Structures are given as structure tokens and as C-alpha cells.
Amino acid sequence: MLEFLFSPSGRLGRGGWWLGQLVIIVMLVTGVVILASQGEAPSALPVIIAILLILAVAWFNICITIKRYHDRDKSGWWFFLQFIPIIGPIWTFIELGFCSGTYGDNDYGPGPGMNIKDDLAVMLKDSEYSESYSTAQRMKQSTPSSYQPPKSTYSGGGTAFGKRG
């Protein structure tokens, strides 16, 4: 869980990115509620807690954004695109929230999760031949959990931040 929250290496699919955005919103609302509950002159402890919460949210956002770019087979440096006025945040939101990641392995690691389309295809194939095979033979066939997409090869230059190699 901590790697999901605080590590910029690896890949993160769209669902994980949206879940991360939900966590960020909840954490920010919590910080605002803590500060708002203190009245006009907040004491030091709630302010320190709110500041630490904001710093954790900022790092968490950086990490999940970089991992999402890795899933799109792009460098984590694309994170800085969101600081371009007007077009940057819109581009980032559309690319990370709605565009699919690369299929199978890429330079940043294995795919982030299940590939439902391929799992369903394997299940359909298994069900078509189920009448002609015994139970023992069906168990030897591919199952959805044993599907492995083809591995990509990396033949680039030096190692970049977060890349395998």
C-alpha cells in the first residue's frame, strides 16, 4: 500500500489513478476541516497536522501522476506539463484520466493489472472446448490468471528514472 502511495516507480492504470484522485480529494477535505474547526486563531498542532497532510498529498499526487505516465510509456518528466497555463491541466486530465495505457510490458515495468479483454477471450476458448476434454485436461489449459502478455524489449540508451534495465 505504501508503494502505491509514495513510490514514483512502476505503472498505474486508469482505475488506480482515479482512485488516487479520490484519496487526494478526501485528504484535502480532511485538512480543510481540521483548519476550519479551529476558528480564527488556530493552535499550532492542527496547523502542523494540516501542513504535513498537504505535503503528503502533494507527494502522493506526484507519484501517481508519474506512474500513470509510465503506464502510457512516457517519462515522469511529463508531470511538469500540468504547469503550462490553461492547456496543461486539461491535457493532463484527459491523457491520464481517459487514455488507455500501453499493452503488456513497457520500459517502466509490467502492466498495472488485469487485462479483462484477454481474460474473457481465454475463458471463451476454454468453454468452447470443454465438452471434448475431461476435467483434468481442462485444468492443464490456460486460465485467465495465467495469461502473460508478450514481453517488450528495450534497446535504448542509458537508464532513465523509473525505467527497468
C-alpha positions in Angstrom: 0.0 0.0 0.0 2.8 2.4 0.8 4.4 1.8 -2.5 1.2 2.7 -4.2 1.0 5.9 -2.3 4.6 7.1 -2.1 6.7 5.5 -4.8 7.0 7.1 -8.3 8.4 3.9 -9.9 6.2 1.4 -11.7 2.9 1.7 -13.6 -0.6 2.7 -12.6 -3.8 2.1 -14.7 -6.7 4.5 -15.1 -8.7 2.9 -12.3 -5.8 3.3 -9.9 -5.3 6.9 -11.0 -8.9 7.8 -10.4 -8.8 6.0 -7.0 -5.8 8.1 -6.2 -7.6 11.3 -7.2 -10.4 10.3 -4.8 -7.9 9.7 -2.0 -6.4 13.1 -2.7 -9.7 14.9 -2.5 -10.6 13.1 0.8 -7.2 14.1 2.3 -7.5 17.7 1.2 -11.1 18.0 2.6 -9.8 16.5 5.8 -7.1 19.1 6.0 -9.6 21.9 5.4 -11.9 20.6 8.0 -9.1 20.4 10.6 -8.1 24.0 9.9 -11.7 25.3 9.7 -12.6 23.7 13.0 -10.0 25.8 14.8 -11.8 29.2 14.5 -9.9 32.4 13.9 -6.8 31.6 15.9 -5.8 28.0 15.3 -3.4 26.4 17.7 0.0 25.1 16.4 -0.8 21.3 16.4 -3.7 21.4 13.9 -1.8 23.7 11.6 1.2 21.4 11.7 -1.0 18.4 11.0 -2.7 20.2 8.1 0.7 21.2 6.6 2.0 17.6 6.9 -1.2 16.4 5.3 -0.8 18.9 2.4 2.8 17.8 1.8 1.8 14.1 1.8 -1.0 14.9 -0.7 1.5 16.8 -2.9 4.0 13.9 -2.9 1.2 11.3 -3.4 -0.1 13.3 -6.4 3.4 13.5 -8.0 3.9 9.7 -7.5 0.6 8.6 -9.0 0.9 11.1 -11.9 4.4 9.8 -12.7 3.2 6.1 -12.5 0.3 6.9 -14.8 2.6 8.5 -17.4 4.8 5.4 -17.1 1.7 3.3 -18.0 1.4 5.5 -21.1 5.1 4.7 -21.8 6.2 8.2 -21.2 8.8 9.7 -18.9 7.8 11.1 -15.5 9.1 14.4 -16.7 5.7 14.8 -18.4 4.4 15.7 -14.9 5.6 19.2 -15.5 3.2 19.6 -18.4 0.4 20.4 -16.0 2.1 23.7 -15.1 1.6 25.1 -18.5 -1.3 27.6 -18.1 -4.8 26.5 -19.3 -3.8 23.8 -21.7 -1.5 21.8 -19.4 -4.1 20.8 -16.7 -6.7 20.0 -19.4 -4.2 17.9 -21.4 -3.0 16.1 -18.2 -6.6 15.3 -17.1 -7.6 13.9 -20.4 -4.5 11.9 -21.1 -4.2 10.4 -17.6 -7.9 10.0 -16.8 -9.3 8.8 -20.1 -6.5 7.4 -22.4 -5.5 3.8 -22.0 -2.0 2.6 -21.1 0.3 0.6 -23.2 -0.5 -3.1 -23.7 1.7 -5.6 -21.8 5.2 -4.7 -20.6 6.9 -1.5 -21.4 10.2 0.2 -20.4 8.7 1.0 -16.9 7.6 -2.4 -15.9 4.9 -5.0 -16.3 1.3 -4.0 -16.9 -0.6 -2.5 -14.0 -3.3 -5.1 -13.6 -5.8 -7.4 -15.3 -6.5 -7.2 -18.9 -10.2 -8.2 -18.9 -10.5 -8.5 -22.7 -7.8 -11.1 -22.9 -9.1 -12.9 -19.8 -12.5 -13.2 -21.4 -11.1 -14.5 -24.6 -9.2 -17.3 -22.7 -12.4 -18.1 -20.8 -14.4 -18.3 -24.0 -11.8 -20.6 -25.7 -11.9 -22.8 -22.6 -15.7 -23.1 -22.6 -15.8 -23.9 -26.4 -13.6 -27.0 -25.9 -15.0 -28.0 -22.5 -17.3 -30.7 -24.0 -14.4 -32.6 -25.7 -12.0 -32.6 -22.8 -12.1 -34.2 -19.4 -11.8 -32.1 -16.2 -8.1 -33.0 -15.8 -7.3 -31.9 -19.4 -9.2 -28.6 -18.9 -7.2 -27.8 -15.8 -4.0 -28.0 -17.9 -5.2 -25.4 -20.3 -4.6 -21.7 -19.9 -6.7 -19.9 -17.3 -7.4 -16.2 -17.2 -5.0 -15.7 -14.3 -2.1 -17.4 -16.2 -2.2 -15.1 -19.2 1.0 -13.2 -19.7 1.3 -10.6 -22.5 4.4 -10.7 -24.7 7.4 -9.1 -23.2 8.8 -6.0 -24.9 12.5 -5.5 -25.4 14.3 -2.3 -24.5 17.2 -1.3 -26.7 17.5 2.3 -25.8 20.4 4.3 -24.3 21.1 4.8 -20.6 18.7 4.1 -17.8 16.2 6.8 -17.1 14.4 7.5 -13.9 12.0 4.7 -13.1 12.9 2.6 -16.1 13.9 -1.1 -15.9 17.3 -2.0 -17.2 
